[in-house]
Every structure is written in C-alpha cells, then in structure tokens.
Amino acid sequence: MQIIPLNPVPSQTFAVQLDGQNCQINIYQKFYGIFCDLYVNGNMVIAGALCLNLTRIVRSLYLGFIGDLAFLDTQGSTDPYYTGLGVRYQFIYLEASDLPSGVG
C-alpha cells in the first residue's frame, strides 16, 4: 500500500508512477462528492468514478490497471470531501499483492 499525497483543494491533477505505470490522476469535488479520473500512459482507464470511503475505484481486471485506488477516512467512516484531502482523507494505491487473489 502506498499513500498518494493530495492537497485540500477542490480540483487537482498530477502525475505519479504506480507499480511501473505512468499515471495521470484527476481528483475533483462536485456537489455529490469527490470524483476520480485515471489515465495510464495517456489512455483513459476510468473517468468520473465516485470516490467513497474504503471503496476501490478501479475494481476490474479487464481495465488493465495493476492494483487499485481508494480513499481512507483516518478519523471515521465518511466519504471524502476536498477540505480534508491529504490529512483526514488519505488517497491510497493498493498493489496487486494487497488485493484478494484474482482481483486487480
């Protein structure tokens, strides 16, 4: 598991390498929650995924992403909100070895 640092702002885009994958990630707050877009090597893997506490974002092997992403509320069990990003709400990368066999 790896924590990906975020800033407590309503919208951010950044590049990060995860398990050898060149990723661009967009995290943005909308009225109904935080959403995530994930691109690997410039190819969209997932777009507009609603981010919930302790819920994997990618979830499907056929998308070709190794591992998965999720948010973790370190002070309770609420879904992420931008003012707590990077402090209360940690954005985590789950390596394939962190996931149940045959998943991600």
BELPEGI-V29485 format. One record per residue. SS is DSSP state (2 for helix, 1 for strand, 0 for the rest). PHI is phi in degrees with one decimal (none if undefined). D_CENTER is the distance of its C-alpha to the mean C-alpha in whole Angstrom. Layout:
<<SS;PHI;D_CENTER> <SS;PHI;D_CENTER>>
This chain:
<<0;none;12> <1;-133.6;11> <1;-86.3;10> <1;-100.9;8> <0;-66.9;11> <0;-126.6;10> <0;-105.2;14> <0;-79.9;15> <0;-126.4;15> <0;-69.6;15> <1;-151.0;14> <1;-151.9;12> <1;-130.2;12> <1;-152.5;12> <1;-108.3;12> <1;-152.7;11> <1;-98.9;13> <1;-125.2;11> <0;51.0;14> <0;80.3;16> <1;-99.2;14> <1;-81.7;14> <1;-111.2;11> <1;-116.7;11> <1;-124.7;8> <1;-111.9;9> <1;-120.3;8> <1;-148.6;11> <1;-89.1;13> <1;-121.3;16> <0;-56.0;18> <0;-96.5;17> <1;138.9;13> <1;-90.8;10> <1;-125.2;9> <1;-135.2;7> <1;-116.7;8> <1;-129.8;8> <1;-120.8;11> <1;-122.0;13> <0;52.0;16> <0;81.0;17> <1;-102.3;16> <1;-66.3;14> <1;-100.5;12> <1;-150.3;10> <1;-138.1;11> <1;67.6;11> <1;-79.8;9> <1;-69.9;10> <1;-98.8;7> <0;-118.6;10> <1;-60.4;11> <0;55.8;10> <0;-120.4;10> <0;-61.8;8> <0;-91.4;6> <0;-83.2;8> <0;69.9;11> <0;-119.9;14> <2;-60.5;16> <2;-62.8;18> <2;-73.1;15> <0;83.8;15> <0;-88.7;12> <0;-86.1;13> <0;92.8;11> <1;-159.5;7> <1;-124.7;4> <1;-161.4;5> <1;-108.2;6> <1;-130.9;10> <1;-82.1;13> <0;-81.4;15> <0;-123.9;18> <0;169.2;18> <0;-142.8;17> <0;-95.8;16> <0;-73.5;13> <0;-64.9;11> <0;-133.8;13> <2;-56.1;13> <2;-66.2;16> <2;-106.2;15> <1;-61.3;12> <0;84.2;12> <0;-120.5;15> <0;-71.4;15> <1;-101.6;11> <1;-91.2;9> <1;-98.0;6> <1;-120.8;6> <1;-102.3;7> <1;-100.6;9> <0;-68.3;12> <2;-54.9;14> <2;-70.4;17> <2;-82.3;15> <0;-98.9;15> <0;-58.2;18> <0;-53.2;20> <0;82.9;20> <0;-119.2;16> <0;62.7;13>>
